[in-house]
Amino acid sequence: MKLKELREKACLTQTELGKATGLGQTAISNYESGYRTPDLNKVGRIVAVLRAKGVPVTLEDIFSDLADQAA
């Protein structure tokens, strides 16, 4: 599932997810668009916030989406 879909499932804006993870809205936008790839630590923060919002997500969900975007 794409990061944007997961974020929307959690009812979060890019700004809200950015603040909750300490990454900022621009970083979230860059990850969603495939312009940048987050490191494992940042993906872990994203996953933690999404899980706290009740979205069942794993590191693999995020990384598989990022790998698909890079292809």
PDB file of N, CA, C and O in Angstrom:
ATOM      1  N   MET A   1       0.850  -1.175   0.000  1.00  0.00           N
ATOM      2  CA  MET A   1       0.000   0.000   0.000  1.00  0.00           C
ATOM      3  C   MET A   1       0.897   1.240   0.000  1.00  0.00           C
ATOM      4  O   MET A   1       1.944   1.257   0.646  1.00  0.00           O
ATOM      5  N   LYS A   2       0.492   2.236  -0.703  1.00  0.00           N
ATOM      6  CA  LYS A   2       1.299   3.448  -0.808  1.00  0.00           C
ATOM      7  C   LYS A   2       1.250   4.257   0.485  1.00  0.00           C
ATOM      8  O   LYS A   2       0.259   4.246   1.215  1.00  0.00           O
ATOM      9  N   LEU A   3       2.354   4.959   0.743  1.00  0.00           N
ATOM     10  CA  LEU A   3       2.448   5.773   1.954  1.00  0.00           C
ATOM     11  C   LEU A   3       1.295   6.764   2.035  1.00  0.00           C
ATOM     12  O   LEU A   3       0.721   6.956   3.107  1.00  0.00           O
ATOM     13  N   LYS A   4       0.951   7.390   0.930  1.00  0.00           N
ATOM     14  CA  LYS A   4      -0.151   8.355   0.935  1.00  0.00           C
ATOM     15  C   LYS A   4      -1.456   7.684   1.361  1.00  0.00           C
ATOM     16  O   LYS A   4      -2.214   8.247   2.151  1.00  0.00           O
ATOM     17  N   GLU A   5      -1.719   6.489   0.844  1.00  0.00           N
ATOM     18  CA  GLU A   5      -2.943   5.772   1.210  1.00  0.00           C
ATOM     19  C   GLU A   5      -2.941   5.426   2.696  1.00  0.00           C
ATOM     20  O   GLU A   5      -3.971   5.538   3.363  1.00  0.00           O
ATOM     21  N   LEU A   6      -1.800   5.010   3.212  1.00  0.00           N
ATOM     22  CA  LEU A   6      -1.699   4.680   4.634  1.00  0.00           C
ATOM     23  C   LEU A   6      -1.924   5.923   5.493  1.00  0.00           C
ATOM     24  O   LEU A   6      -2.617   5.867   6.508  1.00  0.00           O
ATOM     25  N   ARG A   7      -1.337   7.036   5.083  1.00  0.00           N
ATOM     26  CA  ARG A   7      -1.508   8.294   5.818  1.00  0.00           C
ATOM     27  C   ARG A   7      -2.972   8.716   5.819  1.00  0.00           C
ATOM     28  O   ARG A   7      -3.511   9.112   6.852  1.00  0.00           O
ATOM     29  N   GLU A   8      -3.609   8.627   4.656  1.00  0.00           N
ATOM     30  CA  GLU A   8      -5.020   9.009   4.563  1.00  0.00           C
ATOM     31  C   GLU A   8      -5.904   8.067   5.370  1.00  0.00           C
ATOM     32  O   GLU A   8      -6.907   8.491   5.945  1.00  0.00           O
ATOM     33  N   LYS A   9      -5.534   6.794   5.412  1.00  0.00           N
ATOM     34  CA  LYS A   9      -6.282   5.824   6.215  1.00  0.00           C
ATOM     35  C   LYS A   9      -6.220   6.200   7.697  1.00  0.00           C
ATOM     36  O   LYS A   9      -7.155   5.941   8.454  1.00  0.00           O
ATOM     37  N   ALA A  10      -5.112   6.811   8.096  1.00  0.00           N
ATOM     38  CA  ALA A  10      -4.943   7.264   9.479  1.00  0.00           C
ATOM     39  C   ALA A  10      -5.597   8.626   9.715  1.00  0.00           C
ATOM     40  O   ALA A  10      -5.537   9.160  10.822  1.00  0.00           O
ATOM     41  N   CYS A  11      -6.222   9.190   8.675  1.00  0.00           N
ATOM     42  CA  CYS A  11      -6.866  10.510   8.751  1.00  0.00           C
ATOM     43  C   CYS A  11      -5.873  11.600   9.153  1.00  0.00           C
ATOM     44  O   CYS A  11      -6.176  12.466   9.973  1.00  0.00           O
ATOM     45  N   LEU A  12      -4.681  11.538   8.556  1.00  0.00           N
ATOM     46  CA  LEU A  12      -3.646  12.529   8.826  1.00  0.00           C
ATOM     47  C   LEU A  12      -3.307  13.298   7.557  1.00  0.00           C
ATOM     48  O   LEU A  12      -3.315  12.740   6.459  1.00  0.00           O
ATOM     49  N   THR A  13      -3.013  14.574   7.716  1.00  0.00           N
ATOM     50  CA  THR A  13      -2.477  15.353   6.603  1.00  0.00           C
ATOM     51  C   THR A  13      -0.965  15.131   6.576  1.00  0.00           C
ATOM     52  O   THR A  13      -0.393  14.572   7.512  1.00  0.00           O
ATOM     53  N   GLN A  14      -0.332  15.568   5.506  1.00  0.00           N
ATOM     54  CA  GLN A  14       1.129  15.487   5.450  1.00  0.00           C
ATOM     55  C   GLN A  14       1.742  16.283   6.600  1.00  0.00           C
ATOM     56  O   GLN A  14       2.716  15.850   7.215  1.00  0.00           O
ATOM     57  N   THR A  15       1.174  17.429   6.880  1.00  0.00           N
ATOM     58  CA  THR A  15       1.681  18.279   7.963  1.00  0.00           C
ATOM     59  C   THR A  15       1.569  17.577   9.305  1.00  0.00           C
ATOM     60  O   THR A  15       2.507  17.600  10.101  1.00  0.00           O
ATOM     61  N   GLU A  16       0.422  16.953   9.560  1.00  0.00           N
ATOM     62  CA  GLU A  16       0.217  16.256  10.833  1.00  0.00           C
ATOM     63  C   GLU A  16       1.172  15.079  10.981  1.00  0.00           C
ATOM     64  O   GLU A  16       1.752  14.885  12.049  1.00  0.00           O
ATOM     65  N   LEU A  17       1.342  14.289   9.919  1.00  0.00           N
ATOM     66  CA  LEU A  17       2.265  13.155   9.984  1.00  0.00           C
ATOM     67  C   LEU A  17       3.695  13.657  10.145  1.00  0.00           C
ATOM     68  O   LEU A  17       4.482  13.079  10.896  1.00  0.00           O
ATOM     69  N   GLY A  18       4.025  14.722   9.447  1.00  0.00           N
ATOM     70  CA  GLY A  18       5.358  15.300   9.573  1.00  0.00           C
ATOM     71  C   GLY A  18       5.658  15.761  10.987  1.00  0.00           C
ATOM     72  O   GLY A  18       6.739  15.498  11.514  1.00  0.00           O
ATOM     73  N   LYS A  19       4.706  16.449  11.604  1.00  0.00           N
ATOM     74  CA  LYS A  19       4.895  16.919  12.980  1.00  0.00           C
ATOM     75  C   LYS A  19       4.988  15.746  13.947  1.00  0.00           C
ATOM     76  O   LYS A  19       5.829  15.742  14.846  1.00  0.00           O
ATOM     77  N   ALA A  20       4.125  14.753  13.764  1.00  0.00           N
ATOM     78  CA  ALA A  20       4.097  13.607  14.669  1.00  0.00           C
ATOM     79  C   ALA A  20       5.383  12.786  14.606  1.00  0.00           C
ATOM     80  O   ALA A  20       5.773  12.157  15.590  1.00  0.00           O
ATOM     81  N   THR A  21       6.034  12.793  13.454  1.00  0.00           N
ATOM     82  CA  THR A  21       7.266  12.020  13.286  1.00  0.00           C
ATOM     83  C   THR A  21       8.518  12.863  13.454  1.00  0.00           C
ATOM     84  O   THR A  21       9.623  12.328  13.535  1.00  0.00           O
ATOM     85  N   GLY A  22       8.351  14.182  13.507  1.00  0.00           N
ATOM     86  CA  GLY A  22       9.496  15.075  13.588  1.00  0.00           C
ATOM     87  C   GLY A  22      10.218  15.241  12.263  1.00  0.00           C
ATOM     88  O   GLY A  22      11.374  15.662  12.231  1.00  0.00           O
ATOM     89  N   LEU A  23       9.543  14.912  11.168  1.00  0.00           N
ATOM     90  CA  LEU A  23      10.173  14.954   9.851  1.00  0.00           C
ATOM     91  C   LEU A  23       9.778  16.168   9.025  1.00  0.00           C
ATOM     92  O   LEU A  23      10.547  16.601   8.167  1.00  0.00           O
ATOM     93  N   GLY A  24       8.619  16.715   9.258  1.00  0.00           N
ATOM     94  CA  GLY A  24       8.154  17.864   8.484  1.00  0.00           C
ATOM     95  C   GLY A  24       7.321  17.470   7.278  1.00  0.00           C
ATOM     96  O   GLY A  24       7.441  16.365   6.748  1.00  0.00           O
ATOM     97  N   GLN A  25       6.475  18.398   6.858  1.00  0.00           N
ATOM     98  CA  GLN A  25       5.556  18.153   5.745  1.00  0.00           C
ATOM     99  C   GLN A  25       6.301  17.926   4.444  1.00  0.00           C
ATOM    100  O   GLN A  25       5.912  17.067   3.652  1.00  0.00           O
ATOM    101  N   THR A  26       7.368  18.683   4.209  1.00  0.00           N
ATOM    102  CA  THR A  26       8.111  18.552   2.955  1.00  0.00           C
ATOM    103  C   THR A  26       8.710  17.161   2.816  1.00  0.00           C
ATOM    104  O   THR A  26       8.682  16.578   1.732  1.00  0.00           O
ATOM    105  N   ALA A  27       9.249  16.626   3.901  1.00  0.00           N
ATOM    106  CA  ALA A  27       9.823  15.277   3.862  1.00  0.00           C
ATOM    107  C   ALA A  27       8.751  14.252   3.514  1.00  0.00           C
ATOM    108  O   ALA A  27       8.977  13.382   2.673  1.00  0.00           O
ATOM    109  N   ILE A  28       7.591  14.343   4.149  1.00  0.00           N
ATOM    110  CA  ILE A  28       6.504  13.399   3.870  1.00  0.00           C
ATOM    111  C   ILE A  28       6.090  13.508   2.411  1.00  0.00           C
ATOM    112  O   ILE A  28       5.893  12.492   1.745  1.00  0.00           O
ATOM    113  N   SER A  29       5.957  14.718   1.913  1.00  0.00           N
ATOM    114  CA  SER A  29       5.604  14.924   0.506  1.00  0.00           C
ATOM    115  C   SER A  29       6.642  14.288  -0.418  1.00  0.00           C
ATOM    116  O   SER A  29       6.287  13.632  -1.397  1.00  0.00           O
ATOM    117  N   ASN A  30       7.914  14.480  -0.109  1.00  0.00           N
ATOM    118  CA  ASN A  30       8.982  13.900  -0.924  1.00  0.00           C
ATOM    119  C   ASN A  30       8.945  12.374  -0.905  1.00  0.00           C
ATOM    120  O   ASN A  30       9.199  11.741  -1.930  1.00  0.00           O
ATOM    121  N   TYR A  31       8.636  11.777   0.237  1.00  0.00           N
ATOM    122  CA  TYR A  31       8.550  10.314   0.325  1.00  0.00           C
ATOM    123  C   TYR A  31       7.356   9.804  -0.477  1.00  0.00           C
ATOM    124  O   TYR A  31       7.458   8.805  -1.189  1.00  0.00           O
ATOM    125  N   GLU A  32       6.229  10.493  -0.358  1.00  0.00           N
ATOM    126  CA  GLU A  32       5.029  10.064  -1.082  1.00  0.00           C
ATOM    127  C   GLU A  32       5.206  10.165  -2.593  1.00  0.00           C
ATOM    128  O   GLU A  32       4.694   9.332  -3.341  1.00  0.00           O
ATOM    129  N   SER A  33       5.920  11.170  -3.031  1.00  0.00           N
ATOM    130  CA  SER A  33       6.105  11.366  -4.474  1.00  0.00           C
ATOM    131  C   SER A  33       7.241  10.527  -5.042  1.00  0.00           C
ATOM    132  O   SER A  33       7.397  10.424  -6.259  1.00  0.00           O
ATOM    133  N   GLY A  34       8.037   9.923  -4.152  1.00  0.00           N
ATOM    134  CA  GLY A  34       9.166   9.123  -4.614  1.00  0.00           C
ATOM    135  C   GLY A  34      10.411   9.946  -4.890  1.00  0.00           C
ATOM    136  O   GLY A  34      11.408   9.422  -5.388  1.00  0.00           O
ATOM    137  N   TYR A  35      10.359  11.232  -4.569  1.00  0.00           N
ATOM    138  CA  TYR A  35      11.501  12.116  -4.796  1.00  0.00           C
ATOM    139  C   TYR A  35      12.656  11.779  -3.857  1.00  0.00           C
ATOM    140  O   TYR A  35      13.824  11.898  -4.227  1.00  0.00           O
ATOM    141  N   ARG A  36      12.319  11.360  -2.647  1.00  0.00           N
ATOM    142  CA  ARG A  36      13.312  10.965  -1.649  1.00  0.00           C
ATOM    143  C   ARG A  36      12.898   9.635  -1.030  1.00  0.00           C
ATOM    144  O   ARG A  36      11.729   9.253  -1.059  1.00  0.00           O
ATOM    145  N   THR A  37      13.888   8.940  -0.467  1.00  0.00           N
ATOM    146  CA  THR A  37      13.641   7.678   0.223  1.00  0.00           C
ATOM    147  C   THR A  37      14.090   7.823   1.673  1.00  0.00           C
ATOM    148  O   THR A  37      15.244   8.167   1.929  1.00  0.00           O
ATOM    149  N   PRO A  38      13.196   7.566   2.625  1.00  0.00           N
ATOM    150  CA  PRO A  38      13.582   7.685   4.032  1.00  0.00           C
ATOM    151  C   PRO A  38      14.476   6.524   4.456  1.00  0.00           C
ATOM    152  O   PRO A  38      14.403   5.429   3.898  1.00  0.00           O
ATOM    153  N   ASP A  39      15.320   6.785   5.454  1.00  0.00           N
ATOM    154  CA  ASP A  39      16.129   5.699   5.996  1.00  0.00           C
ATOM    155  C   ASP A  39      15.270   4.874   6.960  1.00  0.00           C
ATOM    156  O   ASP A  39      14.125   5.224   7.246  1.00  0.00           O
ATOM    157  N   LEU A  40      15.839   3.785   7.449  1.00  0.00           N
ATOM    158  CA  LEU A  40      15.099   2.853   8.297  1.00  0.00           C
ATOM    159  C   LEU A  40      14.556   3.535   9.548  1.00  0.00           C
ATOM    160  O   LEU A  40      13.426   3.267   9.957  1.00  0.00           O
ATOM    161  N   ASN A  41      15.338   4.402  10.150  1.00  0.00           N
ATOM    162  CA  ASN A  41      14.900   5.104  11.351  1.00  0.00           C
ATOM    163  C   ASN A  41      13.656   5.939  11.071  1.00  0.00           C
ATOM    164  O   ASN A  41      12.709   5.922  11.858  1.00  0.00           O
ATOM    165  N   LYS A  42      13.651   6.659   9.972  1.00  0.00           N
ATOM    166  CA  LYS A  42      12.511   7.513   9.629  1.00  0.00           C
ATOM    167  C   LYS A  42      11.283   6.685   9.288  1.00  0.00           C
ATOM    168  O   LYS A  42      10.165   7.046   9.656  1.00  0.00           O
ATOM    169  N   VAL A  43      11.484   5.576   8.586  1.00  0.00           N
ATOM    170  CA  VAL A  43      10.358   4.689   8.286  1.00  0.00           C
ATOM    171  C   VAL A  43       9.784   4.138   9.587  1.00  0.00           C
ATOM    172  O   VAL A  43       8.568   4.018   9.734  1.00  0.00           O
ATOM    173  N   GLY A  44      10.657   3.805  10.522  1.00  0.00           N
ATOM    174  CA  GLY A  44      10.199   3.318  11.824  1.00  0.00           C
ATOM    175  C   GLY A  44       9.329   4.332  12.540  1.00  0.00           C
ATOM    176  O   GLY A  44       8.335   3.965  13.166  1.00  0.00           O
ATOM    177  N   ARG A  45       9.693   5.607  12.453  1.00  0.00           N
ATOM    178  CA  ARG A  45       8.880   6.664  13.075  1.00  0.00           C
ATOM    179  C   ARG A  45       7.522   6.785  12.392  1.00  0.00           C
ATOM    180  O   ARG A  45       6.497   6.956  13.052  1.00  0.00           O
ATOM    181  N   ILE A  46       7.524   6.695  11.067  1.00  0.00           N
ATOM    182  CA  ILE A  46       6.262   6.774  10.315  1.00  0.00           C
ATOM    183  C   ILE A  46       5.356   5.609  10.691  1.00  0.00           C
ATOM    184  O   ILE A  46       4.167   5.795  10.948  1.00  0.00           O
ATOM    185  N   VAL A  47       5.925   4.409  10.722  1.00  0.00           N
ATOM    186  CA  VAL A  47       5.153   3.211  11.070  1.00  0.00           C
ATOM    187  C   VAL A  47       4.579   3.346  12.479  1.00  0.00           C
ATOM    188  O   VAL A  47       3.416   3.011  12.703  1.00  0.00           O
ATOM    189  N   ALA A  48       5.373   3.829  13.426  1.00  0.00           N
ATOM    190  CA  ALA A  48       4.903   3.967  14.807  1.00  0.00           C
ATOM    191  C   ALA A  48       3.701   4.901  14.897  1.00  0.00           C
ATOM    192  O   ALA A  48       2.739   4.609  15.607  1.00  0.00           O
ATOM    193  N   VAL A  49       3.752   6.015  14.187  1.00  0.00           N
ATOM    194  CA  VAL A  49       2.638   6.970  14.214  1.00  0.00           C
ATOM    195  C   VAL A  49       1.403   6.360  13.560  1.00  0.00           C
ATOM    196  O   VAL A  49       0.299   6.480  14.092  1.00  0.00           O
ATOM    197  N   LEU A  50       1.574   5.710  12.418  1.00  0.00           N
ATOM    198  CA  LEU A  50       0.430   5.106  11.736  1.00  0.00           C
ATOM    199  C   LEU A  50      -0.202   4.009  12.592  1.00  0.00           C
ATOM    200  O   LEU A  50      -1.426   3.905  12.663  1.00  0.00           O
ATOM    201  N   ARG A  51       0.624   3.197  13.238  1.00  0.00           N
ATOM    202  CA  ARG A  51       0.093   2.150  14.122  1.00  0.00           C
ATOM    203  C   ARG A  51      -0.670   2.755  15.289  1.00  0.00           C
ATOM    204  O   ARG A  51      -1.724   2.248  15.674  1.00  0.00           O
ATOM    205  N   ALA A  52      -0.141   3.843  15.855  1.00  0.00           N
ATOM    206  CA  ALA A  52      -0.812   4.509  16.976  1.00  0.00           C
ATOM    207  C   ALA A  52      -2.181   5.036  16.555  1.00  0.00           C
ATOM    208  O   ALA A  52      -3.079   5.179  17.386  1.00  0.00           O
ATOM    209  N   LYS A  53      -2.337   5.324  15.271  1.00  0.00           N
ATOM    210  CA  LYS A  53      -3.620   5.792  14.736  1.00  0.00           C
ATOM    211  C   LYS A  53      -4.512   4.629  14.304  1.00  0.00           C
ATOM    212  O   LYS A  53      -5.588   4.845  13.745  1.00  0.00           O
ATOM    213  N   GLY A  54      -4.066   3.391  14.562  1.00  0.00           N
ATOM    214  CA  GLY A  54      -4.895   2.229  14.274  1.00  0.00           C
ATOM    215  C   GLY A  54      -4.724   1.631  12.894  1.00  0.00           C
ATOM    216  O   GLY A  54      -5.516   0.780  12.490  1.00  0.00           O
ATOM    217  N   VAL A  55      -3.705   2.058  12.161  1.00  0.00           N
ATOM    218  CA  VAL A  55      -3.468   1.521  10.818  1.00  0.00           C
ATOM    219  C   VAL A  55      -2.483   0.359  10.934  1.00  0.00           C
ATOM    220  O   VAL A  55      -1.347   0.555  11.367  1.00  0.00           O
ATOM    221  N   PRO A  56      -2.904  -0.848  10.553  1.00  0.00           N
ATOM    222  CA  PRO A  56      -1.988  -1.992  10.618  1.00  0.00           C
ATOM    223  C   PRO A  56      -0.958  -1.906   9.490  1.00  0.00           C
ATOM    224  O   PRO A  56      -1.278  -2.169   8.331  1.00  0.00           O
ATOM    225  N   VAL A  57       0.261  -1.542   9.828  1.00  0.00           N
ATOM    226  CA  VAL A  57       1.305  -1.325   8.833  1.00  0.00           C
ATOM    227  C   VAL A  57       2.622  -1.887   9.363  1.00  0.00           C
ATOM    228  O   VAL A  57       2.862  -1.898  10.570  1.00  0.00           O
ATOM    229  N   THR A  58       3.466  -2.351   8.454  1.00  0.00           N
ATOM    230  CA  THR A  58       4.786  -2.861   8.808  1.00  0.00           C
ATOM    231  C   THR A  58       5.854  -2.066   8.066  1.00  0.00           C
ATOM    232  O   THR A  58       5.553  -1.308   7.144  1.00  0.00           O
ATOM    233  N   LEU A  59       7.089  -2.247   8.475  1.00  0.00           N
ATOM    234  CA  LEU A  59       8.203  -1.617   7.755  1.00  0.00           C
ATOM    235  C   LEU A  59       8.204  -2.058   6.302  1.00  0.00           C
ATOM    236  O   LEU A  59       8.475  -1.263   5.402  1.00  0.00           O
ATOM    237  N   GLU A  60       7.899  -3.333   6.078  1.00  0.00           N
ATOM    238  CA  GLU A  60       7.892  -3.874   4.722  1.00  0.00           C
ATOM    239  C   GLU A  60       6.843  -3.195   3.844  1.00  0.00           C
ATOM    240  O   GLU A  60       7.059  -3.007   2.647  1.00  0.00           O
ATOM    241  N   ASP A  61       5.717  -2.831   4.435  1.00  0.00           N
ATOM    242  CA  ASP A  61       4.680  -2.129   3.665  1.00  0.00           C
ATOM    243  C   ASP A  61       5.229  -0.821   3.102  1.00  0.00           C
ATOM    244  O   ASP A  61       4.995  -0.489   1.940  1.00  0.00           O
ATOM    245  N   ILE A  62       5.950  -0.096   3.923  1.00  0.00           N
ATOM    246  CA  ILE A  62       6.501   1.186   3.490  1.00  0.00           C
ATOM    247  C   ILE A  62       7.637   0.971   2.502  1.00  0.00           C
ATOM    248  O   ILE A  62       7.681   1.618   1.455  1.00  0.00           O
ATOM    249  N   PHE A  63       8.560   0.061   2.828  1.00  0.00           N
ATOM    250  CA  PHE A  63       9.710  -0.149   1.955  1.00  0.00           C
ATOM    251  C   PHE A  63       9.328  -0.756   0.617  1.00  0.00           C
ATOM    252  O   PHE A  63       9.936  -0.418  -0.399  1.00  0.00           O
ATOM    253  N   SER A  64       8.337  -1.646   0.583  1.00  0.00           N
ATOM    254  CA  SER A  64       7.936  -2.222  -0.707  1.00  0.00           C
ATOM    255  C   SER A  64       7.325  -1.148  -1.590  1.00  0.00           C
ATOM    256  O   SER A  64       7.518  -1.159  -2.806  1.00  0.00           O
ATOM    257  N   ASP A  65       6.592  -0.225  -0.992  1.00  0.00           N
ATOM    258  CA  ASP A  65       6.030   0.891  -1.756  1.00  0.00           C
ATOM    259  C   ASP A  65       7.144   1.767  -2.308  1.00  0.00           C
ATOM    260  O   ASP A  65       7.090   2.181  -3.466  1.00  0.00           O
ATOM    261  N   LEU A  66       8.140   2.051  -1.503  1.00  0.00           N
ATOM    262  CA  LEU A  66       9.244   2.902  -1.948  1.00  0.00           C
ATOM    263  C   LEU A  66      10.039   2.227  -3.056  1.00  0.00           C
ATOM    264  O   LEU A  66      10.488   2.889  -3.992  1.00  0.00           O
ATOM    265  N   ALA A  67      10.214   0.913  -2.956  1.00  0.00           N
ATOM    266  CA  ALA A  67      10.937   0.180  -4.003  1.00  0.00           C
ATOM    267  C   ALA A  67      10.157   0.220  -5.308  1.00  0.00           C
ATOM    268  O   ALA A  67      10.750   0.344  -6.380  1.00  0.00           O
ATOM    269  N   ASP A  68       8.833   0.114  -5.231  1.00  0.00           N
ATOM    270  CA  ASP A  68       7.993   0.179  -6.433  1.00  0.00           C
ATOM    271  C   ASP A  68       8.105   1.549  -7.097  1.00  0.00           C
ATOM    272  O   ASP A  68       8.141   1.640  -8.324  1.00  0.00           O
ATOM    273  N   GLN A  69       8.160   2.609  -6.302  1.00  0.00           N
ATOM    274  CA  GLN A  69       8.258   3.961  -6.849  1.00  0.00           C
ATOM    275  C   GLN A  69       9.592   4.183  -7.544  1.00  0.00           C
ATOM    276  O   GLN A  69       9.667   4.908  -8.536  1.00  0.00           O
ATOM    277  N   ALA A  70      10.650   3.557  -7.021  1.00  0.00           N
ATOM    278  CA  ALA A  70      11.986   3.748  -7.592  1.00  0.00           C
ATOM    279  C   ALA A  70      12.151   3.006  -8.908  1.00  0.00           C
ATOM    280  O   ALA A  70      13.011   3.357  -9.716  1.00  0.00           O
ATOM    281  N   ALA A  71      11.337   1.985  -9.129  1.00  0.00           N
ATOM    282  CA  ALA A  71      11.462   1.162 -10.347  1.00  0.00           C
ATOM    283  C   ALA A  71      10.952   1.881 -11.582  1.00  0.00           C
ATOM    284  O   ALA A  71      10.988   1.325 -12.680  1.00  0.00           O
TER     285      ALA A  71
END
